[in-house]
Amino acid sequence: PIVDLDTLEEGPCGYTYRLSSPEEDPYQITITSFYDVTYTTSTGRSGSLEGLSRSITFDYDIDEIQTVGTRN
């Protein structure tokens, strides 16, 4: 969990949003996955492929911000 509320660090599950998105202007999210691929064929040949990445961007509405209170 984030202890310092003024920090810009990511939360334990990714980015922490401090404000909901405006009604007609959702946040844009980009997710990128990176892959390192190695292979071995049935004939015994093996190798690796140059690093691969795949990205997708989409609109994401943040409608409600919730907090969890703990003691101390």
Rosetta blueprint (number, residue, H / E / L):
1 P L
2 I L
3 V L
4 D L
5 L L
6 D L
7 T L
8 L L
9 E L
10 E L
11 G E
12 P L
13 C L
14 G E
15 Y L
16 T L
17 Y L
18 R L
19 L L
20 S L
21 S L
22 P L
23 E L
24 E L
25 D L
26 P L
27 Y E
28 Q E
29 I E
30 T E
31 I E
32 T E
33 S E
34 F E
35 Y E
36 D E
37 V E
38 T E
39 Y E
40 T E
41 T L
42 S L
43 T L
44 G L
45 R L
46 S E
47 G E
48 S E
49 L E
50 E E
51 G E
52 L E
53 S E
54 R E
55 S E
56 I E
57 T E
58 F E
59 D E
60 Y E
61 D L
62 I L
63 D L
64 E L
65 I L
66 Q L
67 T L
68 V L
69 G L
70 T L
71 R L
72 N L
